[in-house]
Amino acid sequence: MKPILIDAKTAFKNKILERQADGIKYKNILVPSSHIYSKVQATMYGLNDGLVAAENGGDLRSLFDKEMIKLSKLFETTGDIREYGTYAYYARTGDLVQYAPLEMNRLAMVASNSSLYLDPQMKMSYPKSQEIFRKIHPGVMGLSVGSNIVKAIMQVIRPDCLSIADPAMFKATNQNRVTGLSYNLMLLSEQQQQGNNETIYGLRNKAEVLAEQLYGEDPYVNISVFKDGVTLKNMDKFLKNVNIVIDVADSTEYKLALAQKAREQEIRYIRITDAGDSVWMDIRPFDLDKNISISPDISDQKLFELEESASRSREDFFRFADALVGDKHRKIPGEFNALVNGKLPKYVASIPQSGATTMVGGGWCANTIARMFMGHKFHERMVFDMRNTKVETFFKEVPGLVVGEVLEAI
């Protein structure tokens, strides 16, 4: 799934890559010109326009200028830039893509964020904040709403590593809340017959599709993909090296099990719930106190009792949901309230979800994670209602992750 990364200079020298009249030969595979792309120009021209030499931008600009001189000399010597940077070979699609070196590639993807994410005193340098961001390792369980969170995390934080998990297959009905899905949603019938997937009817796993999308943007990122979802058997593996857990899963059993395991391993835990026009965020600082409850304002014993009966009926499920994230999500006036309380007719079997809400939830979650790792405080529970554009906070404030301690821990 992760593309094969090939150093351009050594690959052409050692004939791992060979120029052909109609493309480039990679080992014994001819990649036609129609499947060869380059992101180098977009990266370097973008940085040339975006980086400044004045104020505090001099170090980054100097780093870029040195790389640009290197690229220009290569062009003067060889007449093109094919032997620059890194090639990524995407085996499933047969594409060969040229990228700028890792540091330039990443810088281009985060440069426009500038110093928007700093410590509360705003004394940290931009390079220092990026050093911290790169070492954040999110683990995201649930990838419908969660895919928006992952993509926002990559846009805001761009960590070097992340773990994603979901056992479900993408279907066209996911497209109202998942961006980037197109014809790659399914495999060709020929690929199914060749046994290139383990799904039925050519449907593709959510975690695998999302990883493919992310690798298409950035081949250097390291993604641990759990296409069976998070299970009791693989939970420790999922949490390996993870330092922030984001739970957006549907399974009530695994929501509680993962929260328990995160608490046991003292990992900060975020639970995101979308409800019509509102987004609910719970933050459990298990990294600071491994004796606190899974959800604020209710004991674990009572929560587990409600979870055991959650599958019996719709009303039992909502009793559990009310206990887990609070009952106000069903009391906010509007269409969602009317739908879940039977005052409007049902048209779908699932709980209604809005694409706009999931996109807001993704951005809000990524922003919160970024600021927590800069040392900012947030409440244990926060609610954003898009109908009236108000945010409500509940319970006590959670301390941010202290920058020095974060760097030592990760």
N, C-alpha and C positions, 0 to 999 in steps of 0.2 A: 504493500500500500504506500509506504513512504517511498518517494522516488529515489532512484539510485543517483548519488551525487558523484560527479566526475570532475576532477580538477582539469580545467581547460588546457593549460600549458603542458603539463606532463602527459595528458591523454593524447594530444596530437603528436607529441614527441615520441611516445611509445606505441603509436598507432592503435591505441584503444579507440580513438576517434580518427576517422580518415575522410577527407573531403572527396566527394564524388560529384560528377557533373549534374546529377539530379538530386543531390541531398548530402547527407553525412552518414557514413557507415559506422555504427557502434558495434564493435566486435564483429559478429556475423549478421547483424541486423541493419538493413538499409532503411534509414529514416528519410522519407521523401521531403522535399522542400516545403510541401504543404503542411507538414507536421513539425516544422522547426520554427521556434520563436526566440526572441530576445527581449529581456526586460532591462538590459543594461542601459540603453539610451534613456528610457523613461526614468530610471533610477538616478543616473548621474546628472541629467539635465534638470530634473526636479530638485536635487540637492543644490545644484549651481544657482538656481533661482531662489531657493528658500533659505540657505544659510547666510548669516551675516558675519562680517569680520569685526564689526564694532561691538562695544559693550562687552558682554561675557561670551559672545559667540565665536571669539577668535580661535580657541582651541579646536572646536569642531570644524570650523572653516579651514583651518590649517591642515587638519587631518584629511579633509576632503580634497583640498588643493594638491596635496602630495599624491593622492590616489588618481586624481585627474591628470597629473603630469605623467604618471606611469601609464595610464591608458593612452594618452596622446602620443607618447614615445612608441608604444606598440603599434599604433596606427601608422606612424611615420615609417616604421621599420618594415612592416608586413603588408601595409595597404588595406588592412581591415582589422577588426577587433575580435575575430573568432577565437583567438587563443587567450582570451581574458576571462577571469572570474571562474565560475563553476557552471557546469551543465547538469541539469536534472533530467533523468530519463524516466518518464511515466509509463510503466509497462502496460497498464490496462488500456490506455488510449494510444500508445505508440508515439507520444509527443516527446520532443527533445527541446528543452528550454534553457537558454543561457541567462544566468543571473550575475549581478555584481557580487563581489566578495561579501561574506557574512556581515561584517560591520557596516559596510555601506548600504547593503540591502535592508538591514534592520533600521538604521538611522533614517533612511528615506520613509519608512513606514510609520515612524513615531515623531519625526521632526516637527510636524505641524501642531502636535500637542504642546510643544514648547515647555514652559514651566508652569503649566496649569495644575499640576499635581505635586505639591510640595508639603513639607511639614507645617504644622499650625503657625509657627513663627516665620515661615517663608524665608528661612536662612539656608536651606539646603541647595546645593548646586544641581543643575539639570543632570550632569553626568552621574552624580551620586544617586539621584532618584531613579535613574535608569538602571544603575547597578542593582538596586533593591528590586525593582520591577522584574528584572530578568530572572531573579532567583525565587520569585513567587511560583509555586507549583499548585495550580488549582485542580481540584478533582470534582467533576460535575456529573451528577447522576440524574438522568432524565433529559432527553434532547429534542423535545418539541419546543416548549418555552426555553429549555436549557440551551438550545442551539443559538438563540439570540443572545443569551448571556455569554456563551463561549466566544461568539464573534465580537461582541462588545469588549470582552476581556482582551482579545487579540488587538483590537483597535486602540484601546486605552493603555494597556499594560504591556502587551506583547512579551509574555514570559518565554523562556527557553524551552520549558516543558509543561505539559498538561496531561491530565487523564480524563477520558470521557467514557460514559457507559450508558447503554440503552439496549434492551433486547428486541425492541419493536422494529418493524419495517416501515419505511416511509411510504405513504400513500398520497394520492392527490389531495385528499381532504386535509392534509397537514399544511398545505401551501398558504393558507390564510395566516399562518403564524410562523412559518419557516421561510427565510429568504434564500434565494440562490438555487432552488430546486427547478430543474428543467427536464429535458429529455434524458438526462443521466439518472433520472429517478429509477429506471428499470434497466435490466440487462437485455441484450438482444437474445432472441430465441436460440440463435446459434451458440451463444455463450452458455446458455442454460444447458443445452444438449451436451456441450463439452465438459460440463461439470465445473464451471468456473465460479459458481456460487452455490450456497447451501440453502437458498430460500425457495419458496414455491412461487410459481407464476412470474419469476424474474424480479420480484420485489427485493429491494436492497436494504440492508440494515442501517438504521439511523446513525449509529456511531461511525460506521465505515464511510457512509456518504459525507458526513460532516468532516471527517478526517481528510477525505479526498479533496474537499473544497478548500480546507485550510492549507493543505500541502500545495494546492494550486496557486495560492497566494504567497506562500513562504515555504520553500523546501527545506529550510534549515531547522525549523521547529521540530521538537521531538514529542510525538503524541502516543500515549499508551491507550489503545482502543480495547474496550471491553464490550464485544458484541453480544455477549450473553447477559449483559447488564451487571449490576452489582449483586452478588449472591453471597450466601453465608460462607461458601467455599472460597471465593476469590476476594473477599472483603479486605483482608490484610494486604493482598497484592495490590488492590486498587488504591489503598491508602499509602503505599510505600512512597516515601519522599514527598507526599502531598502535605502542604502546610495551610491550606484553606479548603474546606469542603462546601460545595453548593448543592443542596438537595432540591431537585425540581421533579422528583419521581412521582409516579401515580401509585405505586404499590405501598399500601399502608404498613405492611410487614417490614419491608426493606427500609422504609423511611426511619422507623424506630430502631431497627437493627444497626443501620449505618450511624445514626446519632449516638447510639450506645458505644459503638466501636471508636468513633471519633472522640468521644469523651474519655474512653479508656486510654487512648493514645495522646490525649491532650492537644487536640487539633481544633482550631476555631471552626465554627459551623454556622452556615447561613441556610435558612429555609425560605424559599420563594414560593408564593402562592398567588396566582392570578384569579380574580373573581369579577367577571364582567368588566367594568371600567376601573377597577381598583387593583393595586398590587400590594401584597402584604409581604413584609420582610421580617423574619425573626433572626436574631443574632445570638448564638450561644457561645460564650467565651470559655469553652472547655479548656483552652490553653492556660487560663488563669485559675480555674477552679473545676476540678473533675468531680466535684460532689453536687453540682447544681443539677436541677431537673432538665429533662429533654426539652420541655416546653415551659415557659414561664407561667406561674400562677396555677399549676396543677401538678400533682405528684405523679411520678412514673407509674406507680401501682394503678392509680385510677385511669391513667392514659392507656395502659396496656389492657385493662379490663374493657375499655370502650373499643379498642382496636380489635379485640377478639370477636366482637359482635358487629363490626363495621360492614361486613359483607352480607349480612342477613337481609337488609333492606336499605332503601334510599335514606330513610329517616335515621337509621342506625349509623349509616355512613356520615351523615351531616352532624350527628351527635359527636362522633369522633373528630371530625374536621373542626367543629366549634371548640372542642377541648384543645386541639393541637394548635390552632392559629387564632382562636378567639371567634366569638359568634357574630361580631359586627359585620363580617363580610356578607352575611345574609340579611342584614338589617338596613344597609345603605339603600335609600330609595332609588328606584330605577328598574330597567328591564331585567337585570340579573336577579334582583330580589323577586320580581314577579314570576320569572321563569322557574327558579328553584323552589319557590313556595307554591307552585301550581296555579298561579293566577293568569298565566299566559300559556297557550298550547305549545306542546313540545313538537319540534320538527326533527331533532337529532337525538340519538340515544345517549350520547355523552353529555357531560356538563359543558354548556356553551363557553367558548373562548374567543376573545377578540384579538385580531392581529395587532392592532394598535397598542393594546395593553401589554402584550408580550414583548413588543419592541421597546416600550417604555421600561418594562421590568428588566430587560437585558441591559440597557444603558444605565439604569439606576443601580443595579447590582454591581456592574463593573466599576462604576464611579465610587461606590461605597468601599469595595475591596481595595481599590487604589489608595483611597484616603486613609483607610484603616492601617495599611502598611506604611503610611507616612506619619502615623501617630494620632490621627483624628479620632474623636469620640462619637459614638452613635448610640441611640437607645436600643434596648433589647427587642422592641417591636416598633415597626414604623409602617404606616399605611399611606399610600398616595392614591387619592381619588381623582380620576381625570374628569369627572363630571363637574366638579367644582374647583379643580386644581388646588386642592388643599392637602397638606401632609399632617397626619396626627402621629404623635409619639406616645408610647406606653412603657411603663416600668422604668427601671433605672438606666443610666448611661453606662455603656460598655467602654472601657478604656481602649484606646487605639493600640496597635502593636508597636511597641517602642522600637524606634529605628535601630538603635545599637543592638538590642536583644534580637531583633529580627535577623540582622546580618550574622550574628553569632549562631543563631539556631539553624540558618539555612545556608 
